[in-house]
Amino acid sequence: MNAPHLPKVAGIDSSLPAPTQTADPVTPPAAVPDPGPDPGPGVQDRLAEWVSDLTTLHELTERLIRTDTLDGALHELLRAGAALVGAQRGLVALEPSDGLGPVTTVGLGLGHADLGQIETIPRGSASAGHLLDGLPEPDGERRADISHPDIASEADLDPRHREVAARLGFAASYAVPLDTSSGAEGSGAEESGAVTPPGPAMPSPGPGAETAAGSVATAGPAAAGDASGPGPGRPGTAPAPEGAPGAVMAVGADRPAGRLGAAAWLYDEPAEPGERQRHLIGLYCRYAAAHLARLLELRRAHAAVATVREELLPTRLPRVPGVRLAVRHHPAPYGGGDWYDALPLPDGALGISVSGVTGTGPSAVVAMGRLRASLRAYAVMEGEDPVAVLSDLELLLRLTEPARSATALFAYCEPGPRRVVLAGAGHCPPLITGDRRTEFVETTLSAPLGMLSCWEAPSVELEPGCGETLLFYSDGLLHRTGEPMDRAFARLQAAAASAPKAVRHDVDALLDHVLRTVLPGGVDTGDGTEDLVLLAVRFD
């Protein structure tokens, strides 16, 4: 039996609840947030300018930090500065105030002759020279930058300055110092490092503007209560946002402090950068000065190591009757421990040594100097017995340098009878080459010095023919080929064998031929972390 149907009625029965899936939720009216004062289009424009400035500085400083040489950084500084101030040409004069150098001038769009003419301008009148000397203005204050907006119309300018400007075709110039001093007046930027283009004060932006600009809004020029705003030479009050270029411009105490140089940009027409351009170039130059200081410190360290290494190697090869000597030495960038020596011995004999200490850097260079001096002393005392010379050197190495090892090869040469006695300790075998043969000298295989508790190996004796040449070399020559050692040995032998007859009579030409053939891409190709030594002894 079916249930009775309910009577049909028109309309909706209000007593029945509405389905939950179709019921409209009843919510109380939400409170409308107070948007605050309308920041206005001017504030939005300023925020857009700050974002643009941060982006520009970020891109330019990223390009600068990728440079790993001093010259590359100087050229990048000129290119970026020209883009910021709207110039086409420029120059940077590097002259550290500590007097340790280097002193150089790099130009953008200027040749060597142009730079030479600019250097004839009296130093007190030239923009860069004025900043380098730190000369005060007539009012007694020192300028953060120097601008000559119209060189031809400046009556009190040095005539030579106007003459050079007319000859080179520039009508205006703008110069800023490169200074690593904290809060230096020559920085042209606020001490806070924030990207705060100077201008009138602005009201505090509302929540909507802060959301649109993010944290960049904190880099505004001044607080709402500051009616003046940060003008030229006046520090800003807002802190730099984390990660902004201006926030990483501090220079460590171990960097070269003080004024490093000055940069100047040249305009083809009368012109002058605006306040916003001055502010940006000031911030950029502060960062560039810190980067240049790091590169300058690195360059000085490399120069000091290179000077010590050159002083520890022979300043010239000796002249011994019956033989002719030549050498090619290309040290590694970070200082290796390979060395060579040619020492006149009693009775007209000659001692030849090629050796290498493990490791790189200043410590390896110092160890190289100690071992080379010791080997010279042992060679004078008992040079006729190369095994005894290397045995004494091995004992010294174990006692004074227990953590190091070294490869070595010592040859005792008698030019008159053309007799050579040599011994090797883990070093590459020499190559003898002439018109009739080009072959490696079969030295006894032995471990490097310092690897065994007691080193000992027999010596090898050979008699070079008239006109034959002995080639001594380091393993850096083989490693720079980029090939396995067996193929590198074969390439070296083929290079010496292919030398023309005219080249064989000149030891310098022979070495150049071997290097060009073994390393067709130049000595800096392949593994450049090891020293390259190639020494030739030709018997007449």
C-alpha angles and dihedrals in degrees: 000000000000125000116252116260120242116248116266114244132180121245129014125310105233091201092067116081117240118249112269094231092059101035115113112233114241111223129174116245112273122237111254110231116238106248091204124218115341107254091213131217093286093063092047090052091051091049089051089051092052092050090049092049093050091049092048094049091046093053094045095046091047089056091047095050091054091065111097100183131066094235092049092051092050092052091047090050090055094048094048093045091050089054092049097049097034098244132138102208137032149150138217122209113205111203114146113214092226089070094232094114158173099196114195143142123219123191136204112211089352126108127215091265091052092051089048091055092048090052089059090067110103108264094235091055100042113089096229094042091050091056094043092056092043091228116181124237120250089266090058097251124118116236124232089211138002124228129186102185095178114017096181094056098046105107097191094051120113111265091229089058092055091044094053091044091053092046094050094039103241121132103186140021140196124196135186130183126245103225131164096190114121110258092359114183090222094063094089090215140085119275091238091065093221119145096249112154108208119249143109122325119271133204120254109274119243127242093273094056092046091053092050095050099035116198091342088083089071089066092070121137100253146344120274092257094057106090096180101053123203106308127181112312092006117117117240121238102216119090120240115260115249111268095019115134092244091056094067101049099106115121121218120243091244093060123095101275128209132031114348099181144294137269126212131186125203128217124208091214132034105283143140130200117250125241092265091051091048090052094050095046089049092055092045093049091051090056091042091052091054091049092046090051091056092048091045091053091049092049092050091050091051091048091051092051091047091051093051091047093050091049090053093053126071112283090211138359117255123249110237121174113249098026138068121209135201133166140191118200124180111175124209117258093249098041122269131208101237119120143169133204140187113195127183109229133194120287093029094294126143130217118210122190134175119179144155134208120212117251136035137246133050095319092057091048091052092048089049091055093050094049094045092052090048093048091052090054093048091047092056092049101043108001094141088070108054091182091060090048093054092042091057090046091050091052091050091049093052092049100043104025105030093161095053137072130195140196116222143177123190126186128189108207128193106193096192099061090023094237125154127188116185142169131194137202110200092317128133112271116252121249122230115203135178143134093294106032145021112186142138119258108244102236120181113264110243139154121266119266114279095025098095132044090242124016120210134154135157121255127243124226126201139166114221116210124238109286095016122130132213115214118204117187144163126245088250088080090058095043093053091062088070091222133111114280096253092054091044090054090049091050091051092050092048091049093054093044092051094056111122118243093250090055094051092064092059114060093198092052090046092055092048090050092050093049093048091049099043094040107029090168093056135266092287094064125100120009104001095173093093132064120256118219125175118174125180127199114187120192115215 
